[in-house]
Amino acid sequence: MAVVRPFCGIHFDGERVDLAQVAAPPYDVISPAEQEALYDRSPHNIIRLILNRAEPGDSEHARYDRAGAWLRTELDEQILRRDTQPALYEYVQRFNDPIAPAKVHERRTLLCTLELQPYSAGVVLPHEETHSKAKADRLMLMTATQSNPEPIYGLYEDAAGDVAAALDGATRSAAPLLQLGAPGDAETCGEHTVWRHADETLCREIVALFAPRRVWIADGHHRYETALAYEERQRAAGRATGGSSSQILIGLTAFEDPGIVVLPTHRMVLRGAMAAAHMPGLLNLLGKWFSVTRDVDPESFLAGRGGEGRFVMLAGAGTPRRYGLALRDRAEMETLAEAGHCEAWRRLDVSVLQTLVLDHSLGIRWKDLAATTEVAYTRDAVQAAEWVAAGEWQLAFLLPQPSVEEVRDVAAAGDKMPQKSTFFYPKLWSGLILRSLL
């Protein structure tokens, strides 16, 4: 089943640099403005590796080559250091709940390597669809840097708490290897603390505990599939396999961890002239499938557990109207949903939205989402309302908070959620632990 291993991690030397100046959010949530700010913060900031910026006159591969050169220089100058003994790294995040800020969560993640296996083996389970553009980008970076610059994020089942118990028995009283931020620090999305566990007995125990388990990919599908493609390229070139390129850096959290927070990703729909063809009579059309309540309070309407086919539609510039949509008859969803999806998929609020609203009411098919400019995404409901009010988007659909059980059930059935269905908060921070393929 799942094969995890300790490894020789790469991390910044805290005596040479301030971790707060060199760490960063993961590459896929960094805006162009944030990229520039991170460049300005320090010449050693990890942004130069994970998201090297394009420069005038660049060839297709130039920024990836610069990323590789930057990594080699940081290692040569010992700004980044590679541990000499394989270890497992315990990564604990303490953070304020983004929806209920007075509540503080603690989430425990194990950083290790995971042996690559095709999804068809049923050991590593994806839960979201991916697109080729992002995979091509990460493949060029992986090739140029010969590294896993950031961990992907995975989940595993541990109802008995065996892995947590093994880590509890380790030397948590020792000084941490790395520490960054504080629980209420908005810039770092909380406090990040990393311990290194190099005890061989502990490492063997944890490796054995994972042997009968499966891993669900929570975040990093593109990078996992990139690693599979990279390994296949190595194999086709006649290079030895079964070594470092057959593994990937991953952070693993138990499904049962009370600190897991999953946020919804709201949909912004229709710009400009295209909206005119769809807006007239939209409410009447939606009324075929949904009970429509006007002037709802979005927070109250979306409170509670998801999976009931509920969301809030915001429409109209100036002061957007707030419509609560609740699925009346699940039989319609069963009839119109694309064939081949499991029951858990058909119950997802985001699947109901995609099928009945985007597909069958607005004509925006899920297969076109990667290319269309008529759908965008945000996790900020306030921002969504502001965009509609300003007329930048004609509609916003606010979704309830998904559950980690939905992720597990859909993937366990061999299915995938629609793209951008989940956002695990907070992300694993970049610049804490890296991994070399050399």
C-alpha positions in Angstrom: 0.0 0.0 0.0 1.4 3.5 0.9 5.2 3.5 1.0 6.5 6.5 3.0 10.1 7.1 3.9 12.3 9.5 5.9 14.6 11.8 3.8 17.3 14.3 4.1 15.4 17.6 4.1 16.7 20.9 2.9 15.9 24.0 5.0 17.2 27.5 5.6 19.9 28.1 8.2 18.2 30.2 10.8 21.6 31.7 11.8 22.1 33.1 8.3 18.6 34.4 7.4 15.3 35.3 9.1 12.8 32.7 8.2 10.0 35.4 8.1 11.9 37.1 5.3 12.5 34.0 3.1 9.4 31.8 3.5 6.3 32.3 1.4 2.8 31.0 0.6 2.8 28.2 -2.0 3.2 29.2 -5.6 -0.5 28.7 -6.7 -2.0 31.3 -4.3 0.6 34.1 -5.0 -0.7 37.1 -7.0 1.6 39.1 -9.3 1.7 41.9 -6.7 2.6 39.4 -3.9 5.3 37.9 -6.1 6.9 41.3 -6.5 6.7 42.0 -2.8 8.4 38.7 -2.0 11.1 39.5 -4.5 11.7 42.8 -2.7 11.7 41.2 0.8 14.9 39.3 0.5 17.3 38.0 -2.3 17.0 34.6 -0.5 13.2 34.5 -0.5 11.9 31.1 -1.7 9.8 32.9 -4.4 12.8 32.7 -6.7 12.5 29.0 -6.6 8.8 28.3 -6.6 7.6 31.1 -8.8 10.6 32.8 -10.6 9.3 35.8 -12.4 9.5 36.3 -16.1 12.0 38.8 -17.4 12.0 40.8 -20.7 13.6 38.7 -23.5 13.1 35.4 -21.6 13.1 32.2 -23.6 10.5 29.6 -22.6 12.8 27.9 -20.1 14.7 31.0 -18.8 12.8 31.5 -15.5 13.0 27.8 -14.7 16.8 27.8 -15.4 17.1 30.8 -13.1 15.2 29.0 -10.4 17.6 26.0 -10.7 20.6 28.3 -10.5 19.2 30.1 -7.5 18.8 26.8 -5.6 22.3 25.7 -6.4 23.7 29.0 -5.2 21.8 28.9 -1.9 23.0 25.4 -1.3 26.6 26.2 -2.2 26.6 29.3 0.1 24.9 27.2 2.8 22.0 29.6 3.1 20.0 26.5 2.5 21.4 23.4 4.3 20.7 19.7 3.6 20.4 17.4 6.6 22.9 14.6 6.6 20.7 12.0 8.3 17.3 10.9 6.9 14.4 12.1 9.1 10.7 12.6 9.3 9.6 16.2 9.9 6.6 17.0 12.1 4.9 20.2 11.0 2.3 21.8 13.3 0.2 24.8 12.3 -1.7 26.8 14.8 -4.1 29.3 13.3 -7.3 31.2 13.8 -10.4 29.8 12.0 -11.0 32.1 9.0 -14.8 31.9 9.4 -14.9 32.0 13.3 -11.7 34.0 14.1 -11.9 33.6 17.9 -11.4 29.8 17.5 -7.8 28.6 17.3 -7.0 25.3 15.5 -3.9 23.1 15.6 -3.2 20.8 12.6 -0.5 18.2 12.6 1.2 17.1 9.4 4.0 14.6 8.8 6.5 15.6 6.1 8.0 12.5 4.4 8.4 11.1 0.9 5.7 9.0 -0.7 6.4 6.4 -3.3 4.8 7.3 -6.6 2.1 4.9 -7.8 -0.5 5.4 -10.6 -4.0 6.2 -9.5 -5.1 2.9 -11.0 -3.3 1.1 -8.2 -5.9 2.4 -5.7 -3.3 3.5 -3.2 -3.0 7.2 -4.0 -6.4 8.7 -4.6 -7.1 12.0 -6.3 -10.2 14.0 -5.5 -10.1 16.9 -8.1 -9.8 17.3 -11.8 -6.6 18.8 -13.2 -5.5 20.8 -16.3 -2.5 20.3 -18.5 -1.1 23.9 -18.4 -0.3 23.8 -14.7 1.4 20.4 -15.1 3.6 21.6 -17.9 4.8 24.5 -15.8 5.7 22.3 -12.8 7.4 19.7 -15.0 9.7 22.4 -16.4 10.5 23.6 -12.9 11.1 20.1 -11.6 13.4 19.3 -14.5 15.4 22.5 -14.1 15.8 22.3 -10.3 16.0 18.6 -9.8 13.9 19.1 -6.7 10.5 19.0 -4.9 10.5 22.7 -4.1 7.2 22.4 -2.1 5.4 19.5 -0.5 2.0 18.3 -1.8 -0.6 17.7 0.8 -2.4 14.3 1.6 -4.8 12.7 4.0 -4.9 9.3 5.5 -7.3 7.3 7.7 -6.2 6.8 11.3 -9.2 6.3 13.5 -7.2 4.7 16.3 -4.7 7.6 16.3 -1.7 5.3 15.9 0.5 7.7 14.0 -0.3 10.6 16.4 0.5 8.3 19.3 3.9 7.5 17.8 4.7 11.1 17.3 3.5 12.0 20.8 6.1 9.6 22.2 8.9 11.4 20.3 11.0 14.3 21.6 8.4 17.0 21.2 9.9 18.7 24.3 13.1 19.4 22.3 13.6 22.7 20.6 11.9 22.9 17.2 14.0 23.0 14.0 12.0 25.9 12.5 9.4 28.3 13.8 7.5 31.1 12.0 4.6 33.4 12.8 1.9 33.3 15.4 -1.7 31.9 15.5 -3.2 35.3 14.7 -0.7 36.4 12.2 -2.6 37.1 9.0 0.5 37.4 6.8 1.6 33.8 7.6 -1.9 32.4 8.1 -0.9 31.4 11.6 2.1 29.8 13.4 4.3 27.2 11.7 6.5 24.9 13.8 8.7 22.1 12.5 10.4 19.3 14.5 12.9 16.9 13.0 12.6 13.2 14.0 15.7 11.3 13.0 15.4 8.4 15.5 15.7 5.3 13.4 13.3 3.3 15.6 10.6 5.9 15.4 11.0 6.3 11.7 10.7 2.5 11.2 7.6 2.4 13.3 5.9 5.2 11.4 6.9 3.7 8.0 5.3 0.4 9.1 2.2 2.2 10.3 1.6 3.6 6.8 2.2 0.3 5.0 -1.5 -0.8 5.0 -2.9 2.6 4.4 -4.0 4.7 1.4 -3.4 8.3 0.8 -5.9 10.9 -0.5 -4.4 13.9 -2.3 -5.9 17.0 -0.7 -3.7 19.6 -2.5 -1.1 19.2 -5.2 -2.8 17.0 -7.8 -0.9 18.8 -10.6 2.5 18.2 -8.8 1.8 14.6 -8.2 0.9 13.9 -11.8 4.0 16.0 -12.8 6.1 13.7 -10.7 4.6 10.6 -12.4 5.4 12.2 -15.8 9.0 13.0 -14.7 9.5 9.4 -13.5 8.2 8.1 -16.8 10.5 10.4 -18.7 13.4 9.0 -16.6 12.4 5.5 -17.4 12.0 6.2 -21.1 15.5 7.7 -21.1 16.9 4.5 -19.7 17.9 6.1 -16.4 17.7 4.0 -13.2 14.3 4.1 -11.5 13.3 3.2 -8.0 15.4 6.0 -6.6 14.6 9.6 -5.5 12.6 10.4 -8.7 10.2 7.6 -7.8 9.2 9.5 -4.7 7.6 12.9 -3.9 7.7 15.2 -0.9 4.3 15.1 0.8 2.7 16.4 4.0 0.2 13.9 5.5 -2.6 14.7 8.0 -5.1 12.2 9.4 -8.7 12.7 8.4 -9.5 12.5 12.1 -7.3 15.5 12.9 -9.5 18.1 14.6 -7.5 20.9 13.0 -8.6 20.2 9.4 -10.4 23.2 7.9 -11.9 23.0 4.4 -13.1 26.2 2.8 -15.5 26.5 -0.2 -14.4 28.1 -3.5 -17.1 30.4 -4.7 -17.9 30.9 -8.4 -18.0 34.2 -10.3 -20.0 33.8 -13.5 -20.6 35.8 -16.7 -19.0 39.0 -17.9 -20.3 41.7 -20.2 -22.3 40.9 -23.3 -22.4 37.1 -22.8 -24.6 37.7 -19.7 -27.3 39.3 -21.7 -28.1 36.1 -23.5 -28.7 34.2 -20.2 -30.0 36.6 -17.6 -33.6 37.1 -18.8 -35.8 34.4 -17.2 -32.9 32.9 -15.3 -34.8 32.8 -12.0 -37.8 31.1 -13.8 -35.4 28.5 -15.2 -33.7 27.9 -11.9 -37.2 27.6 -10.3 -37.6 24.3 -12.2 -35.1 22.7 -9.8 -34.7 24.9 -6.8 -36.8 26.6 -4.2 -35.8 30.2 -4.5 -35.8 32.5 -1.4 -35.2 36.2 -1.9 -33.1 38.5 0.3 -31.5 35.8 2.3 -28.6 36.3 4.7 -25.9 34.2 3.0 -24.1 33.2 6.2 -27.3 31.9 7.8 -28.5 30.2 4.6 -25.2 28.4 4.1 -24.6 27.4 7.7 -24.4 23.8 8.7 -23.4 20.7 6.8 -23.1 20.7 3.0 -24.4 18.1 0.6 -28.0 19.4 0.5 -27.8 21.2 -2.9 -27.8 24.7 -1.4 -26.0 27.9 -2.4 -26.6 31.6 -2.6 -26.8 33.5 -5.9 -25.8 37.2 -6.0 -27.1 39.2 -9.0 -27.3 42.8 -10.0 -24.9 45.7 -9.9 -25.2 48.4 -7.2 -26.8 46.4 -4.4 -26.9 42.8 -5.5 -30.0 40.8 -4.7 -29.4 37.7 -2.6 -31.2 34.6 -3.7 -31.1 31.4 -1.6 -31.3 28.3 -3.9 -32.2 24.9 -2.4 -32.6 21.8 -4.5 -36.2 20.6 -4.4 -36.0 17.2 -6.0 -32.8 15.2 -6.2 -34.2 13.0 -8.9 -33.6 15.9 -11.4 -30.0 15.9 -10.5 -29.8 12.1 -10.9 -31.3 12.5 -14.4 -29.2 15.3 -15.7 -25.8 14.6 -14.0 -23.1 13.3 -16.4 -23.0 9.5 -16.4 -20.3 7.6 -14.5 -20.3 9.7 -11.3 -20.7 8.1 -7.9 -23.5 8.9 -5.4 -21.1 10.9 -3.2 -20.2 13.1 -6.3 -23.9 13.7 -7.1 -24.6 14.9 -3.6 -21.9 17.6 -3.6 -23.2 21.2 -3.6 -20.6 22.1 -6.2 -21.7 19.2 -8.5 -25.4 20.4 -8.2 -24.2 23.9 -9.1 -22.1 22.8 -12.0 -24.8 20.4 -13.4 -28.1 22.3 -13.0 -26.9 25.9 -13.1 -23.7 26.2 -15.1 -24.3 23.3 -17.5 -28.1 23.2 -18.0 -29.0 26.8 -17.3 -26.1 28.9 -18.5 -24.5 26.6 -21.0 -21.0 26.5 -19.4 -19.9 22.9 -19.5 -17.4 21.6 -17.0 -15.0 20.5 -19.8 -14.8 24.2 -20.9 -13.9 25.6 -17.5 -10.1 25.5 -18.2 -10.5 27.8 -21.2 -13.5 30.0 -20.5 -13.2 33.5 -19.3 -16.8 33.5 -18.1 -16.0 31.7 -14.8 -13.6 32.8 -12.0 -13.1 31.7 -8.5 -12.7 33.3 -5.0 -12.8 32.1 -1.4 -13.8 35.5 -0.2 -17.6 35.9 -0.1 -17.3 39.7 0.6 -15.0 40.1 -2.4 -17.5 38.2 -4.5 -20.3 40.6 -3.5 -18.1 43.6 -4.3 -17.3 42.3 -7.7 -21.0 41.8 -8.5 -21.9 45.2 -7.0 -19.3 46.9 -9.2 -20.6 45.1 -12.3 -17.3 43.3 -12.9 -19.2 40.0 -12.8 -22.9 39.5 -13.4 -23.4 36.6 -10.9 -21.7 35.1 -7.9 -22.6 31.7 -6.4 -21.6 31.3 -2.8 -21.2 27.7 -1.7 -21.5 26.1 1.8 -18.3 24.8 3.5 -17.5 21.3 2.3 -16.5 18.5 4.6 -13.4 16.4 4.6 -15.6 13.4 4.5 -16.9 14.4 1.1 -13.3 14.5 -0.2 -12.7 11.0 1.2 -16.0 9.5 -0.1 -15.7 10.8 -3.6 -12.1 9.7 -4.0 -12.6 6.4 -2.4 -15.3 5.7 -5.0 -12.8 6.3 -7.8 -14.4 9.6 -8.7 -13.1 13.2 -8.8 -14.8 16.4 -7.5 -15.2 19.3 -10.0 -12.1 21.5 -10.2 -11.6 24.0 -7.4 -14.1 22.3 -5.1 -12.0 22.5 -1.9 -9.4 24.7 -0.3 -7.6 23.2 2.7 -6.8 26.1 5.1 -4.1 27.0 5.7 -1.8 25.9 3.0 1.5 24.2 3.8 4.0 27.1 3.8 6.9 27.1 1.3 10.5 27.5 2.3 10.3 25.4 5.4 11.3 21.9 4.1 12.5 21.1 0.5 13.8 18.0 -1.1 16.5 17.3 -3.6 16.2 14.6 -6.3 20.0 14.4 -6.5 
